[in-house]
C-alpha cells in the first residue's frame, strides 16, 4: 500500500482514530464520504483496480501524475491495487476485512453479490462486526432499483436544474455536485 498523503499526527486526537475503513469507492460520492471519515482520524484503505479511479485523470491541474480533484477527495488514505474480479483479489480483500470496522462501496447494485461477497449472503455472517455501507443512486429495489445514479441525473430528476440558469432558458446543472456530496 502507498500513502496518498503523509501521516498526520494530529489525526490521532480525532474522534474516529482507530477505526479502519475499507474504501471500494470511485469518482466523488464515495471518496468524499471516506475523505470525511479520514479527516476525522479513521484509517482509510482505498482499493482500486489496475486502471485506477478514473478521476485520477480529471485535470488539470496535476501533481505527481494525479489530478488535484483526485488528490483532494483521497487525502489521508492508503491505496492498494487489487483486481476484485479474481479469486486472488477477493482473497486479499477478505484478509483486509478481518480487522476492518467499515466497508464502503459504490459499485452498481449486485456487483459484490456477483463476486460471491454480498452483504446478505456472505459478509454479514463472515464479518459480523463489520458495518457495510453501499452508496447507490436509487438503491437495490423499487422502480429505479439498480439503476446507476449520477449527480447530474438526480439534479435533473429532482428539479434542481429548473431553478438554475436564466428564466427563459434551459435548465442548468448546479455548479457544485451537491447530490454526490450530500
Contact map, one row per residue, 1 for C-alpha under 8 A:
11100000000000000000000000000000000000000000000000000000000000000000000000000111000000000000000000000000000000000000000000000000000000000000000000000000000000000000000000000000000000
11110000000000000000000000000000000000000000000000000000000000000000000000000111000000000000000000000000000000000000000000000000000000000000000000000000000000000000000000000000000000
11111110000000000000000000000000000000000000000000000000000000000000000000011110000000000000000000000000000000000000000000000000000000000000000000000000000000000000000000000000000000
01111100000000000000000000000000000000000000000000000000000000000000001001111110000000000000000000000000000000000000000000000000000000000000000000000000000000000000000000000000000000
00111110000000000000000000000000000000000000000000000000000000000000000000111000000000000000000000000000000000000000000000000000000000000000000000000000000000000000000000000000000000
00111111000000000000000000000000000000000000000000000000000000000000000000010000000000000000000000000000000000000000000000000000000000000000000000000000000000000000000000000000000000
00101111100000000000000000000000000000000000000000000000000000000000000000010000000000000000000000000000000000000000000000000000000000000000000000000000000000000000000000000000000000
00000111111100000000000000000000000000000000000000000000000000000000000000010000000000000000000000000000000000000000000000000000000000000000000000000000000000000000000000000000000000
00000011111100000000000000000000000000000000000000000000000000000000000000000000000000000000000000000000000000000000000000000000000000000000000000000000000000000000000000000000000000
00000001111111000000000000000000000000000000000000000000000000000000000000000000000000000000000000000000000000000000000000000000000000000000000000000000000000000000000000000000000000
00000001111111001000000000000000000000111000000000000000000000000000000000000000000000000000000000000000000000000000000000000000000000000000000000000000000000000000000000000000000000
00000001111111001000000000000000000000001000000000000000000000000000000000000000000000000000000000000000000000000000000000000000000000000000000000000000000000000000000000000000000000
00000000011111101000000000000000000000001000000000000000000000000000000000000000000000000000000000000000000000000000000000000000000000000000000000000000000000000000000000000000000000
00000000011111111000000000000000000000011000000000000000000000000000000000000000000000000000000000000000000000000000000000000000000000000000000000000000000000000000000000000000000000
00000000000011111000000000000000000000011000000000000000000000000000000000000000000000000000000000000000000000000000000000000000000000000000000000000000000000000000000000000000000000
00000000000001111110000000000000000011011100000000000000000000000000000000000000000000000000000000000000000000000000000000000000000000000000000000000000000000000000000000000000000000
00000000001111111110000000000000000000011110000000000000000000000000000000000000000000000000000000000000000000000000000000000000000000000000000000000000000000000000000000000000000000
00000000000000011111000000000000000000001110000000000000000000000000000000000000000000000000000000000000000000000000000000000000000000000000000000000000000000000000000000000000000000
00000000000000011111100000000000000000001110000000000000000000000000000000000000000000000000000000011100000000000000000000000000000000000000000000000000000000000000000000000000000000
00000000000000000111110000000000000000000111100000000000000000000000000000000000000000000000000000111100000000000000000000000000000000000000000000000000000000000000000000000000000000
00000000000000000011111000000000010000000111100000000000000000000000000000000000000000000000000000011111000000000000000000000000000000000000000000000000000000000000000000000000000000
00000000000000000001111100000000000000000001111000000000000000000000000000000000000000000000000110010111000000000000000000000000000000000000000000000000000000000000000000000000000000
00000000000000000000111110000110010000000001111000000000000000000000000000000000000000000000000000000011100000000000000000000000000000000000000000000000000000000000000000000000000000
00000000000000000000011111000000000000000000011100000000000000000000000000000000000000000000000000000011111000000000000000000000000000000000000000000000000000000000000000000000000000
00000000000000000000001111101110000000000000011000000000000000000000000000000000000000000000000000000001111000000000000000000000000000000000000000000000000000000000000000000000000000
00000000000000000000000111111110000000000000000000001110000000000000000000000000000000000000000000000000010000000000000000000000000000000000000000000000000000000000000000000000000000
00000000000000000000000011111110000000000000000000001110000000000000000000000000000000000000000000000000000000000000000000000000000000000000000000000000000000000000000000000000000000
00000000000000000000000001111111000000000000000000000000000000000000000010000000000000000000000000000000000000000000000000000000000000000000000000000000000000000000000000000000000110
00000000000000000000000011111111100000000000000000000000000000000000000000000000000000000000000000000000000000000000000000000000000000100000000000000000000000000000000000000000000111
00000000000000000000001011111111110000000000000000000000000000000000000000000000000000000000000000000001110000000000000000000000000000100000000000000000000000000000000000000000000000
00000000000000000000001011111111111000000000000000000000000000000000000011000000000000000000000000000000000000000000000000000000000000000000000000000000000000000000000000000000000000
00000000000000000000000000011111111100000000000000000000000000000000000011000000000000000000000000000000000000000000000000000000000000000000000000000000000000000000000000000000000010
00000000000000000000000000001111111110000000000000000000000000000000000000000000000000000000000000000000000000000000000000000000000000000000000000000000000000000000000000000000000010
00000000000000000000101000000111111111000001000000000000000000000000000001000000000000000000000000000001000000000000000000000000000000000000000000000000000000000000000000000000000000
00000000000000000000000000000011111111100000000000000000000000000000000011111000000000000000000000000000000000000000000000000000000000000000000000000000000000000000000000000000000000
00000000000000000000000000000001111111110000000000000000000000000000000000000000000000000000000000000000000000000000000000000000000000000000000000000000000000000000000000000000000000
00000000000000010000000000000000111111111101000000000000000000000000000000000000000000000000000000000000000000000000000000000000000000000000000000000000000000000000000000000000000000
00000000000000010000000000000000011111111111000000000000000000000000000000111000000000000000000000000000000000000000000000000000000000000000000000000000000000000000000000000000000000
00000000001000000000000000000000001111111100000000000000000000000000000000010000000000000000000000000000000000000000000000000000000000000000000000000000000000000000000000000000000000
00000000001001111000000000000000000111111100000000000000000000000000000000000000000000000000000000000000000000000000000000000000000000000000000000000000000000000000000000000000000000
00000000001111111110000000000000000011111110000000000000000000000000000000000000000000000000000000000000000000000000000000000000000000000000000000000000000000000000000000000000000000
00000000000000011111100000000000000011111111000000000000000000000000000000000000000000000000000000000000000000000000000000000000000000000000000000000000000000000000000000000000000000
00000000000000001111100000000000000001001111100000000000000000000000000000011100000000000000000000000000000000000000000000000000000000000000000000000000000000000000000000000000000000
00000000000000000001111000000000010011000111110000000000000000000000000000011100000000000000000000000000000000000000000000000000000000000000000000000000000000000000000000000000000000
00000000000000000001111000000000000000000011111000000000000000000000000000001111000000000000000000000000000000000000000000000000000000000000000000000000000000000000000000000000000000
00000000000000000000011110000000000000000001111100000000000000000000000000001111000000000000000000000000000000000000000000000000000000000000000000000000000000000000000000000000000000
00000000000000000000011110000000000000000000111110000000000000000000000000000011110000000000000000000000000000000000000000000000000000000000000000000000000000000000000000000000000000
00000000000000000000000100000000000000000000011111111000000000000000000000000011111000000000000000000000000000000000000000000000000000000000000000000000000000000000000000000000000000
00000000000000000000000000000000000000000000001111111000000000000000000000000000111100000000000000000000000000000000000000000000000000000000000000000000000000000000000000000000000000
00000000000000000000000000000000000000000000000111110000000000000000000000000000111000000000000000000000000000000000000000000000000000000000000000000000000000000000000000000000000000
00000000000000000000000000000000000000000000000111111100000000000000000000000000000000000000000000000000000000000000000000000000000000000000000000000000000000000000000000000000000000
00000000000000000000000000000000000000000000000111111101000000000000000000000000100000000000000000000000000000000000000000000000000000000000000000000000000000000000000000000000000000
00000000000000000000000001100000000000000000000110111111000000000000000000000000000000000000000000000000000000000000000000000000000000000000000000000000000000000000000000000000000000
00000000000000000000000001100000000000000000000000111111110000000000000000000000000000000000000000000000000000000000000000000000000000000000000000000000000000000000000000000000000000
00000000000000000000000001100000000000000000000000001111110000000010110000000000000000000000000000000000000000000000000000000000000000000000000000000000000000000000000000000000000000
00000000000000000000000000000000000000000000000000011111111000001110111000000000000000000000000000000000000000000000000000000000000000000000000000000000000000000000000000000000000000
00000000000000000000000000000000000000000000000000000111111000000110010000000000000000000000000000000000000000000000000000000000000000000000000000000000000000000000000000000000000000
00000000000000000000000000000000000000000000000000000111111100000010110000000000000000000000000000000000000000000000000000000000000000000000000000000000000000000000000000000000000000
00000000000000000000000000000000000000000000000000000001111111000011100000000000000000000000000000000000000000000000000000000000000000000000000000000000000000000000000000000000000000
00000000000000000000000000000000000000000000000000000000011111000011000000000000000000000000000000000000000000000000000000000000000000000000000000000000000000000000000000000000000000
00000000000000000000000000000000000000000000000000000000001111100011000000000000000000000000000000000000000000000000000000000000000000000000000000000000000000000000000000000000000000
00000000000000000000000000000000000000000000000000000000001111111111000000000000000000000000000000000000000000000000000000000000000000000000000000000000000000000000000000000000000000
00000000000000000000000000000000000000000000000000000000000011111111000000000000000000000000000000000000000000000000000000000000000000000000000000000000000000000000000000000000000000
00000000000000000000000000000000000000000000000000000000000001111100000000000000000000000000000000000000000000000000000000000000000000000000000000000000000000000000000000000000000000
00000000000000000000000000000000000000000000000000000001000001111110000000000000000000000000000000000000000000000000000000000000000000000000000000000000000000000000000000000000000000
00000000000000000000000000000000000000000000000000000001100001111111011000000000000000000000000000000000000000000000000000000000000000000000000000000000000000000000000000000000000000
00000000000000000000000000000000000000000000000000000011111111101111111000000000000000000000000000000000000000000000000000000000000000000000000000000000000000000000000000000000000000
00000000000000000000000000000000000000000000000000000000001111100111111100000000000000000000000000000000000000000000000000000000000000000000000000000000000000000000000000000000000000
00000000000000000000000000000000000000000000000000000011011000000011111110000000000000000000000000000000000000000000000000000000000000000000000000000000000000000000000000000000000000
00000000000000000000000000000000000000000000000000000011110000000111111111000000000000000000000000000000000000000000000000000000000000000000000000000000000000000000000000000000000000
00010000000000000000000000000000000000000000000000000001000000000111111111100000000000000000000000000000000000000000000000000000000000000000000000000000000000000000000000000000000000
00000000000000000000000000000000000000000000000000000000000000000001111111100000000000000000000000000000000000000000000000000000000000000000000000000000000000000000000000000000000000
00000000000000000000000000010011001000000000000000000000000000000000111111100000000000000000000000000000000000000000000000000000000000000000000000000000000000000000000000000000000000
00010000000000000000000000000011011000000000000000000000000000000000011111111000000000000000000000000000000000000000000000000000000000000000000000000000000000000000000000000000000000
00011000000000000000000000000000001001000000000000000000000000000000001111111000000000000000000000000000000000000000000000000000000000000000000000000000000000000000000000000000000000
00111111000000000000000000000000001001100011000000000000000000000000000001111100000000000000000000000000000000000000000000000000000000000000000000000000000000000000000000000000000000
00111000000000000000000000000000001001000011110000000000000000000000000001111110000000000000000000000000000000000000000000000000000000000000000000000000000000000000000000000000000000
11110000000000000000000000000000000000000011110000000000000000000000000000011111000000000000000000000000000000000000000000000000000000000000000000000000000000000000000000000000000000
11110000000000000000000000000000000000000000111100000000000000000000000000001111100000000000000000000000000000000000000000000000000000000000000000000000000000000000000000000000000000
11000000000000000000000000000000000000000000111100000000000000000000000000000111110000000000000000000000000000000000000000000000000000000000000000000000000000000000000000000000000000
00000000000000000000000000000000000000000000001111010000000000000000000000000011111000000000000000000000000000000000000000000000000000000000000000000000000000000000000000000000000000
00000000000000000000000000000000000000000000001111000000000000000000000000000001111100001001100000000000000000000000000000000000000000000000000000000000000000000000000000000000000000
00000000000000000000000000000000000000000000000111000000000000000000000000000000111111011100000000000000000000000000000000000000000000000000000000000000000000000000000000000000000000
00000000000000000000000000000000000000000000000010000000000000000000000000000000011111111100100000000000000000000000000000000000000000000000000000000000000000000000000000000000000000
00000000000000000000000000000000000000000000000000000000000000000000000000000000001111101100000000000000000000000010000000000000000000000000000000000000000000000000000000000000000000
00000000000000000000000000000000000000000000000000000000000000000000000000000000001111111100000000000000000000000000000000000000000000000000000000000000000000000000000000000000000000
00000000000000000000000000000000000000000000000000000000000000000000000000000000000111111110000000000000000000000000000000000000000000000000000000000000000000000000000000000000000000
00000000000000000000000000000000000000000000000000000000000000000000000000000000001101111111000000000000000000000000000000000000000000000000000000000000000000000000000000000000000000
00000000000000000000000000000000000000000000000000000000000000000000000000000000011111111111100000000000000000000000000000000000000000000000000000000000000000000000000000000000000000
00000000000000000000000000000000000000000000000000000000000000000000000000000000001111111111110000000000000000000000000000000000000000000000000000000000000000000000000000000000000000
00000000000000000000000000000000000000000000000000000000000000000000000000000000000000111111111000000000000000000000000000000000000000000000000000000000000000000000000000000000000000
00000000000000000000000000000000000000000000000000000000000000000000000000000000010000011111111100000000000000000000000000000000000000000000000000000000000000000000000000000000000000
00000000000000000000000000000000000000000000000000000000000000000000000000000000010100001111111110000000000000000000000000000000000000000000000000000000000000000000000000000000000000
00000000000000000000000000000000000000000000000000000000000000000000000000000000000000000111111111000000000000000000000000000000000000000000000000000000000000000000000000000000000000
00000000000000000000000000000000000000000000000000000000000000000000000000000000000000000011111111000000000000000000000000000000000000000000000000000000000000000000000000000000000000
00000000000000000000010000000000000000000000000000000000000000000000000000000000000000000001111111110000000000000000000000000000000000000000000000000000000000000000000000000000000000
00000000000000000000010000000000000000000000000000000000000000000000000000000000000000000000111111111010000000000000000000000010010000000000000000000000000000000000000000000000000000
00000000000000000000000000000000000000000000000000000000000000000000000000000000000000000000011111110000000000000000000000000010000000000000000000000000000000000000000000000000000000
00000000000000000001000000000000000000000000000000000000000000000000000000000000000000000000000111111000000000000000000000000000000000000000000000000000000000000000000000000000000000
00000000000000000011110000000000000000000000000000000000000000000000000000000000000000000000000111111110000000000000000000000000010000000000000000000000000000000000000000000000000000
00000000000000000011100000000000000000000000000000000000000000000000000000000000000000000000000010111110000000000000000000000000111000000000000000000000000000000000000000000000000000
00000000000000000011110000000000000000000000000000000000000000000000000000000000000000000000000000011111000000000000000000000000011110000000000000000000000000000000000000000000000000
00000000000000000000111100000000000000000000000000000000000000000000000000000000000000000000000010011111100000000000000000000000011110000000000000000000000000000000000000000000000000
00000000000000000000111110000100010000000000000000000000000000000000000000000000000000000000000000000111110000000000000000000000000111100000000000000000000000000000000000000000000000
00000000000000000000001110000100000000000000000000000000000000000000000000000000000000000000000000000011111000000000000000000000000011100000000000000000000000000000000000000000000000
00000000000000000000000111000100000000000000000000000000000000000000000000000000000000000000000000000001111100000000000000000000000001110000000000000000000000000000000000000000000000
00000000000000000000000110000000000000000000000000000000000000000000000000000000000000000000000000000000111111110000000000000000000001110000000000000000000000000000000000000000000000
00000000000000000000000000000000000000000000000000000000000000000000000000000000000000000000000000000000011111100000000000000000000000010000000001110000000000000000000000000000000000
00000000000000000000000000000000000000000000000000000000000000000000000000000000000000000000000000000000001111110000000000000000000000010011000001100000000000000000000000000000000000
00000000000000000000000000000000000000000000000000000000000000000000000000000000000000000000000000000000001111111100010000000000000000000000000001000000000000000000000000000000000000
00000000000000000000000000000000000000000000000000000000000000000000000000000000000000000000000000000000001111111110010000000000000000000000000000000000000000000000000000000000000000
00000000000000000000000000000000000000000000000000000000000000000000000000000000000000000000000000000000001011111111111000000000000000000000000000000000000000000000000000000000000000
00000000000000000000000000000000000000000000000000000000000000000000000000000000000000000000000000000000000001111111111010000000000000000000000000000000000000000000000000000000000000
00000000000000000000000000000000000000000000000000000000000000000000000000000000000000000000000000000000000001111111110000000000000000000000000000000000000000000000000000000000000000
00000000000000000000000000000000000000000000000000000000000000000000000000000000000010000000000000000000000000111111110000000000000000000000000000000000000000000000000000000000000000
00000000000000000000000000000000000000000000000000000000000000000000000000000000000000000000000000000000000000011111110011000000000000000000000000000000000000000000000000000000000000
00000000000000000000000000000000000000000000000000000000000000000000000000000000000000000000000000000000000000011111111011100000000000000000000000000000000000000000000000000000000000
00000000000000000000000000000000000000000000000000000000000000000000000000000000000000000000000000000000000001111111111111100000000000000000000000000000000000000000000000000000000000
00000000000000000000000000000000000000000000000000000000000000000000000000000000000000000000000000000000000000011000111111110000000100000000000000000000000000000000000000000000000000
00000000000000000000000000000000000000000000000000000000000000000000000000000000000000000000000000000000000000000000011111111000000000000000000000000000000000000000000000000000000000
00000000000000000000000000000000000000000000000000000000000000000000000000000000000000000000000000000000000000001001111111111000000000000000000000000000000000000000000000000000000000
00000000000000000000000000000000000000000000000000000000000000000000000000000000000000000000000000000000000000000001111111111100000000000000000000000000000000000000000000000000000000
00000000000000000000000000000000000000000000000000000000000000000000000000000000000000000000000000000000000000000000111111111111010000000000000000000000000000000000000000000000000000
00000000000000000000000000000000000000000000000000000000000000000000000000000000000000000000000000000000000000000000001111111111010000000000000000000000000000000000000000000000000000
00000000000000000000000000000000000000000000000000000000000000000000000000000000000000000000000000000000000000000000000111111111000000000000000000000000000000000000000000000000000000
00000000000000000000000000000000000000000000000000000000000000000000000000000000000000000000000000000000000000000000000001111111000000000000000000000000000000000000000000000000000000
00000000000000000000000000000000000000000000000000000000000000000000000000000000000000000000000011000000000000000000000000111111110000000000000000000000000000000000000000000000000000
00000000000000000000000000000000000000000000000000000000000000000000000000000000000000000000000000000000000000000000000000111111110000000000000000000000000000000000000000000000000000
00000000000000000000000000000000000000000000000000000000000000000000000000000000000000000000000000001000000000000000000000000011111000000000000000000000000000000000000000000000000000
00000000000000000000000000000000000000000000000000000000000000000000000000000000000000000000000010011110000000000000000000110011111100000000000000000000000000000000000000000000000000
00000000000000000000000000000000000000000000000000000000000000000000000000000000000000000000000000001110000000000000000000000000111110000000000000000000000000000000000000000000000000
00000000000000000000000000000000000000000000000000000000000000000000000000000000000000000000000000000111000000000000001000000000011111000000000000000000000000000000000000000000000000
00000000000000000000000000000000000000000000000000000000000000000000000000000000000000000000000000000111100000000000000000000000001111100000000000000000000000000000000000000000000000
00000000000000000000000000000000000000000000000000000000000000000000000000000000000000000000000000000001111000000000000000000000000111110000000000000000000000000000000000000000000000
00000000000000000000000000001100000000000000000000000000000000000000000000000000000000000000000000000001111000000000000000000000000011111010000000000000000000000000000000000000000000
00000000000000000000000000000000000000000000000000000000000000000000000000000000000000000000000000000000011110000000000000000000000001111110000001011000000000000000000000000000000000
00000000000000000000000000000000000000000000000000000000000000000000000000000000000000000000000000000000000000000000000000000000000000111110000000111100010000000000000000000000000000
00000000000000000000000000000000000000000000000000000000000000000000000000000000000000000000000000000000000000000000000000000000000000011111100111111000000000000000000000000000000000
00000000000000000000000000000000000000000000000000000000000000000000000000000000000000000000000000000000000010000000000000000000000000111111110111100000000000000000000000000000000000
00000000000000000000000000000000000000000000000000000000000000000000000000000000000000000000000000000000000010000000000000000000000000000111110011000000000000000000000000000000000000
00000000000000000000000000000000000000000000000000000000000000000000000000000000000000000000000000000000000000000000000000000000000000000111111111000000000000000000000000000000000000
00000000000000000000000000000000000000000000000000000000000000000000000000000000000000000000000000000000000000000000000000000000000000000011111110000000000000000000000000000000000000
00000000000000000000000000000000000000000000000000000000000000000000000000000000000000000000000000000000000000000000000000000000000000000000111110000000000000000000000000000000000000
00000000000000000000000000000000000000000000000000000000000000000000000000000000000000000000000000000000000000000000000000000000000000000110111111100000000000000000000000000000000000
00000000000000000000000000000000000000000000000000000000000000000000000000000000000000000000000000000000000000000000000000000000000000000111111111100000000000000000000000000000000000
00000000000000000000000000000000000000000000000000000000000000000000000000000000000000000000000000000000000111000000000000000000000000010111100111110000000000000000000000000000000000
00000000000000000000000000000000000000000000000000000000000000000000000000000000000000000000000000000000000110000000000000000000000000001110000111111000000000000000000000000000000000
00000000000000000000000000000000000000000000000000000000000000000000000000000000000000000000000000000000000100000000000000000000000000011100000001111100000000000000000000000000000000
00000000000000000000000000000000000000000000000000000000000000000000000000000000000000000000000000000000000000000000000000000000000000011100000000111110110000000000000000000000000000
00000000000000000000000000000000000000000000000000000000000000000000000000000000000000000000000000000000000000000000000000000000000000001000000000011111110000000000000000000000000100
00000000000000000000000000000000000000000000000000000000000000000000000000000000000000000000000000000000000000000000000000000000000000000000000000001111111000000000000000000000111100
00000000000000000000000000000000000000000000000000000000000000000000000000000000000000000000000000000000000000000000000000000000000000000000000000000111111100000000000000001000100000
00000000000000000000000000000000000000000000000000000000000000000000000000000000000000000000000000000000000000000000000000000000000000000000000000001111111110000000000000000000000000
00000000000000000000000000000000000000000000000000000000000000000000000000000000000000000000000000000000000000000000000000000000000000001000000000001111111111000000000000000000001000
00000000000000000000000000000000000000000000000000000000000000000000000000000000000000000000000000000000000000000000000000000000000000000000000000000011111111111000000000001100001000
00000000000000000000000000000000000000000000000000000000000000000000000000000000000000000000000000000000000000000000000000000000000000000000000000000001111111111100000000001000000000
00000000000000000000000000000000000000000000000000000000000000000000000000000000000000000000000000000000000000000000000000000000000000000000000000000000111111110000000000000000000000
00000000000000000000000000000000000000000000000000000000000000000000000000000000000000000000000000000000000000000000000000000000000000000000000000000000011111111000000000000000000000
00000000000000000000000000000000000000000000000000000000000000000000000000000000000000000000000000000000000000000000000000000000000000000000000000000000001111111110000000000000000000
00000000000000000000000000000000000000000000000000000000000000000000000000000000000000000000000000000000000000000000000000000000000000000000000000000000001111111111000000001100000000
00000000000000000000000000000000000000000000000000000000000000000000000000000000000000000000000000000000000000000000000000000000000000000000000000000000001101111111100000111100000000
00000000000000000000000000000000000000000000000000000000000000000000000000000000000000000000000000000000000000000000000000000000000000000000000000000000000100111111100001110000000000
00000000000000000000000000000000000000000000000000000000000000000000000000000000000000000000000000000000000000000000000000000000000000000000000000000000000000111111100000100000000000
00000000000000000000000000000000000000000000000000000000000000000000000000000000000000000000000000000000000000000000000000000000000000000000000000000000000000011111110000111100000000
00000000000000000000000000000000000000000000000000000000000000000000000000000000000000000000000000000000000000000000000000000000000000000000000000000000000000001111111011110000000000
00000000000000000000000000000000000000000000000000000000000000000000000000000000000000000000000000000000000000000000000000000000000000000000000000000000000000000001111111100000000000
00000000000000000000000000000000000000000000000000000000000000000000000000000000000000000000000000000000000000000000000000000000000000000000000000000000000000000000111110000000000000
00000000000000000000000000000000000000000000000000000000000000000000000000000000000000000000000000000000000000000000000000000000000000000000000000000000000000000000011111000000000000
00000000000000000000000000000000000000000000000000000000000000000000000000000000000000000000000000000000000000000000000000000000000000000000000000000000000000000000111111100000000000
00000000000000000000000000000000000000000000000000000000000000000000000000000000000000000000000000000000000000000000000000000000000000000000000000000000000000000100110111110000000000
00000000000000000000000000000000000000000000000000000000000000000000000000000000000000000000000000000000000000000000000000000000000000000000000000000000000000001111110011111000000000
00000000000000000000000000000000000000000000000000000000000000000000000000000000000000000000000000000000000000000000000000000000000000000000000000000000000000001101100001111100000000
00000000000000000000000000000000000000000000000000000000000000000000000000000000000000000000000000000000000000000000000000000000000000000000000000000001001100011001000000111110000000
00000000000000000000000000000000000000000000000000000000000000000000000000000000000000000000000000000000000000000000000000000000000000000000000000000000001000011001000000011111110000
00000000000000000000000000000000000000000000000000000000000000000000000000000000000000000000000000000000000000000000000000000000000000000000000000000000000000000000000000001111100000
00000000000000000000000000000000000000000000000000000000000000000000000000000000000000000000000000000000000000000000000000000000000000000000000000000000000000000000000000000111110000
00000000000000000000000000000000000000000000000000000000000000000000000000000000000000000000000000000000000000000000000000000000000000000000000000000011000000000000000000000111111110
00000000000000000000000000000000000000000000000000000000000000000000000000000000000000000000000000000000000000000000000000000000000000000000000000000010000000000000000000000101111111
00000000000000000000000000000000000000000000000000000000000000000000000000000000000000000000000000000000000000000000000000000000000000000000000000000010011000000000000000000000111111
00000000000000000000000000011000000000000000000000000000000000000000000000000000000000000000000000000000000000000000000000000000000000000000000000000110000000000000000000000000111111
00000000000000000000000000011001100000000000000000000000000000000000000000000000000000000000000000000000000000000000000000000000000000000000000000000000000000000000000000000000111111
00000000000000000000000000001000000000000000000000000000000000000000000000000000000000000000000000000000000000000000000000000000000000000000000000000000000000000000000000000000011111
